[in-house]
Amino acid sequence: MVDTPAALVAVMLALFSIVLLSSAMNSVEDFTDASNLRRKSPEAGLCAQFIEPSGFPCSEHKTQTKDGFILGIQRVSSNSGNFRRQRGPPVLLIHGLFVAGDAWFLNTPNQSLGFILANRGFDVWVGNVRGTRWSQSHVSLSEKDREFWDWSWQELALYDLGEMIRYVYSVTNSRLFIIGHSQGTIISLAAFTQPDIVEMVGAAALLCPITYMKHITARLPLRLVKMHLDQVMLEMGIHQLNFKSDWGTSIMDMMCNGHVDCDDLLTSFTGKNCCFNSSRIDFYLEYEPHPSSAKNLNHLFQMIREGTFAMYDYGMWKNMKHYGQLKPPKFDLSQIPSTLPLWMGYGGNDAFADITDLQHALKELQAKPDLLYLENYGHIDFLLSTRSREDVYDRMLAFFNSLGTFIS
């Protein structure tokens, strides 16, 4: 017999730890536009809240998935003021778990990858998956409906990312570059196994690439998986995970207001991060985290338990209904074309994107990706390190430039 109040508390604590996986904020420079961000209305879009205050032209776009979700996409240009300058190749940024497209812009323009790409001449497109605050509409469902949250990263890969790629391709008439971090790499690699999607992709750069998760070493996730807290949530009827709700805010305040060392909690989840400024977490949490679904978390935990890179496991009989077979189909990495250039950055301190699991994935790929290994980097560092530009982004841009497309 499950003690419901105790289980609920355990679930909330578990979820907050996951939030911190993608919510640490770093910057050694003062964020000069912080006051401008705070003055923006919560109803303002991503462009108005995060990008335009830093002087970068930005336009809002929307597109609809096959299952009716309305996704927000932003297009960002250089702040050079030279509007006659021809746009470079399109690049689509795909965020991680419990964050959205704003994660690429929360540091200063000299440290944030979205700004850096725009200033280097790329045609920057910012993706936001369903459920995040920039993509919370549906043609017939409300976010209060249970069905609105009936999805996992499988739908994010096949529907959301697939549609965002199609939209950018249709606007630019050009194959695009993909850059993903964490969950963004899961859905990218899954999508690349689909011929109708990957044919529109010119190359991809993946930060902390994840497919298999059998060998993660993060203490807290392993404990939560063993406790089956993801399944408890679903049994209790928890479908939306929103830490900006009243209860979510209370849990966050309770945990990080002198009761728990949130920096240490982050380390127990992702491994030791070498280079982000943990004193910025309070600022970051003014805008993060974004909602996700309990089913999505359940799917991620299935990957850890079963050691597979596969579609969502409904159980044998429901799998027969959904897939026509007892076990969920696997995403076959060997189906990713050998002609697709890939670049991957991974770290020795990343307890979530484990090196052994990455090696497993590399053996299945037809192509041999360009690899960047940083021994002291953890999971968060690749997105938010104070040294990410020189350690990571300059090398990533060198990879894209090597493909023969000139970027000034």
N, C-alpha and C positions, 0 to 999 in steps of 0.2 A: 504494500500500500504506500503510495507516494504522499509524503507530507506536502500538500500543495503550496502553502505559504513559503515553506523552506525551499521548495524546488523553484518557486518563482524568484526568490532572492538569488538563488544560485545561478539561475538563468540570466538575470540582469547583470550580475557580476561578470559572468562569462562573456556576455555580449559586449560589455564595456571594454573588456580587454581586447576584443577583436576590433572595436572601434579604434583603439590606440594603435593597432597595427598600421593603419593608414593615416593616422592623425597627428603624428609628431611634426612639429614645425621648427624649422631652423632658419637663422639668419644672423650673421655677425654685424650686418649693417642696419642702421635705422630704417624702418619701413616708412618712407616719407609720406606715403599716401594712406596711412592707417586711418587718420581722422576722416579722410574723404570716404573710405569704405564704411566707416561706422555711421556716417550721415545718410547713406543710401537707404531707401525704403526696402524692406524685406521683399516687396513685390517687384523690385527692379530686376532686370535680367542679368546674366553673367557679364555681358559686355559693359553695362552701366555700373555694376558693382565692382568689378575687378580689373577690367582691361582698359577702358577709356580713361579712368582717372590717372593712369600712368602715361597717357598721351598716345596710345596706340589705336588707330582706327579699327572698328569692330562692328560686324553686322550679325543680326540674329536670323537664324534659319530654322525651319521645321520640316520634318518628314514623317511619314506614317509607316509603321511596320505591317507585315502581313496579318498579325493578330490584333491590330487596332491601336497600338500605343503611338502617341505623338511624341517624337523625340526632338529635343532642342539641340541645335548645332550652331556653333559660332565660327565666324571667319575673321581672322586677325591679320592685319597688315603691318608693315614696318612703320615706326614713328618718325621716319626720316623726312616726311613731308613731300617726297618725290612721287606724286600720284601717277606720273607718266611712266614710271619705271615698270617694266614688264615683270609680272609675277613669276616667281620660280615654280618649281614642281610642287604640287599639293602634298601636304603631309597631314595625316589624321592622328590626333592624340587620343589614346584610350586609357582611361584612369583605372585605379584599383578599387578594392572593396571598401564600401562605406565613405567613399569620396566621390567627387564628380570632376568635370572639366576644370573647375577653379583650382584644383590641386596643382596644375601646371603653371599658375600665375601668382601664388601666394607669397613668394619671395620677391626680392627686388628685381627690376628688369635685368640686372647683370647676373642674376643667379637662377631665375626661373626659365625653364626650358622653353615654354611657349613664347616668351618675349625674345629669347635668344634666337630661336628659329625665325621669327618674324623679321628681326633686324638683320639676319643673314640672307634674307631674300626669299625664304620659303613662303608658299601660300598656305598659311596655317589654318587648319580646321580642327575644332575642339568637339570631341564626342562626349555625350552624356547618356548613359544607359537608362532604361526605364526605372521608375521609382525614385530617382534622384530629383532634387528640387527643380532642375532645369528640364526634366522630362517626366512630369507627373500628370499627364493628360492621356485620356483614352477616348475613342469614338463613342463608347457606350457605357463604360464602367467608371465608377468613382473610386478614389483611393480608399474610401471607407468600405468598399466591397471586398469580400474575401477573395473573389476571383481576380481582382486587380493584382494580387500578390502571389498568384499561382504560377510561379516561374523560378527557374534557377539559371546558372550561368549558361546552360545549354541554349535557352532562348536568347540570352544576351549575345551568344556567338552567332547563331543561325539566323536570328531575326533582327536584333538591334544592330550589331556590327555589320551584318550583311547589308542592311538597308542604308546605314550611314555611308558605307563604301559606295553603294550604287548611287546615292544622292550626290556625293562629291564628284564621282566619275561623270555623272550626267551634266553637272554644272561646268566642270573644268575640261571635259573631253580629254582627260589624261589619266593614265594609270597613276596611282598614288602610293606614297610611302606611308607605312603604318609604324607608329611608336606606341608601345604599351608598357605598363608597369604592373607587376603582380597579377591580380585578377585580369587585368588588361592583356596579359600575355596568354593566359589560359584561353580566353575567348578568341584571341587572334589565331593561335595555333589550331584550335578547333575549327574556326571558320576557314582557314587555309586548306583544310582537307576537302573542301567543297569546290569543285571545278568552276561553278558559276560565280563564285565569290573571288577566288584567288586569281582569276584571269584579269581582274581589274586592279590588282596590286603589283606595284613595280619592285618593291623591296620592303623589308621590315627590320626594325631595331627593337629588341625586347630586353627590358630591364628587369632583373630577377625573374627569369623565365620559369614558369611552372607548368608541368603537365602531370607527371607522377608525383605523389606525395607520401609514398610509403616510408621514406627514411627521414622525415622531418625530425629535428631534435629539440624543437621548442617545447619546454616543459609544460607550460599552461595548456596549449592546444591538445597535447597528448592526454593530459588529465581530463579535459572536457570531453574529448572523444570517448575515453574510457567510461565516463559517466553517462554517455548518451544524452547529453543535455539538448542537443539539436532535436532529437526525437521527442523529448519531454515537451519542448516548446510546441511542436506541432500537435501533440496529444492535448495540450492545454488550450489549443485554439489560438495560439499566437502566430500570426502570419506576417504582419508588418513589423519590422525592426526600425523604430524611429526614435533616436535619442534626442531629437529636438521637441518631442512631446513633453507634456508636464511630468510624466513619470520618468521619462528618460533623462530629463534635465536634473531631476531630484537625485537619481542614481549617480549621475556624473558628479554633481556637487558633493554628494556624500562621500564618494570614493576619493576624489582628488582635492578635498579641502582639509588636508592635514591627517586624514585617516589612512591613506595608502600612498606610497611613493609611486606615482604613476610612471615615472621614468624607469623605475625598477620593474614595474609591471610590463611595460613595453619590452624591456630586455627579455623577460621570461617568455614573451610571445614570439618575438622576431629574431632573437639573438642580439648580441651587443652591437650597437651602432656607433661608429667611431666619431661622426663628424657633424651631427646636427645640434642645434642650440635648444636644449630642452626647456629653457626659460621662456621660449616663445609658444609653448603649448597652450597657455591660457588664451593668447591672441588667436591662435589657430582655431580653437574650439568655439570662438565666437561665430564661425561660419561653417564649421564641420562638427559632427559627421552628417552625411546624407543618409536617407533611408535605404534599406535593402529588404529582402524577404527572408523569412525563416526557412523556406524551401531552398533558397540559394545556399544558406549556411549548411543545411542538411546535405546538399550535394557535395560541398567541399569536404565535409566530414566523411562522407562515403568514400571519397578518393583516398583519404588517409587510412580508413579501415581496410579497404579492399585492394589498395595499391594499383588501381586501374585508372586509365584516362578514358572515361566512357560517359555515355548519356546517363540521365537520372535513373536511379534504380527504384522502381515503384513496388518491388516485390514480384515474385514469380508470375502470379496470375494477372496482375495489372500490367506487367511487362508484356505478356501475351497480347493484351488489348492494345497497348500503345505501339509495340514494336513487332509483334508477331513472333516473338521468341522469349524464352524464359529469362534470359539475362539481357541487360541493356547493351546495345551495340557499342563497340569501342570506336573512338576517333582514331583512325589509322594514320599515324604521322608519315608513313611511307607514301601516302597519297599526295603529300605536299610536293609540288613539282621541284625537280632538281635545279630548274632554271631560276627559281625564286631566290634572290640574294638575301641572306639573313645575317644579322649581327646581334650578338647577345652579350650582355654585361652581367656578371655574377660575382658574388662575394664570399670570402672565406668565413665570415661571421654570420652569414644568413642562415638562421635556424629554420626558416620557413621554406625557402627555395633551396633545397638541399643539393649539394654537388653530386651525390650518388644518383639521385633521381634525375638530375640534368643529364648525366652521362648515359642513363638508360634511354632518355629521349633522343639524344644525339645519335645513338646507334640505330635508331629507327628512321631517322631522317635520311633522305636520299642525298641532299646537299650537305656540305660541310660549312657551317656558319663561321664567320669571323667572330672570335671570342675575346672578350676582355675580362680578365680575372684580377680582382683587387682583394688581396688577402684580408685587409683590415675592414672592409666594407660590410655592413649589415643590410637588412632588407629595406630600411627606410633611407639609408644613405644615398642610394642610387637616384632617388627622387629629390631629397631634401638636404643633402650634404652641403656644408658651407664651401666645400671644394669641388662640387659636382661639375662645374664648368670645365675646369682644367683636367680633372680626373676622368670624367665620363663624357661630357657632351662634345668637347672638341674632338675626341676620338670617334664618336658616333658620326659627327659631321664629316670627318675625313672619309669614313666608310661611304656615306651617301655621295660625296664628291667623286670618289673613285669609280662610281658607276658610269661616269661620263657626262653627267648633267652638270653644267657650270652653275655654281652658286657663288655670287659675289660677296 
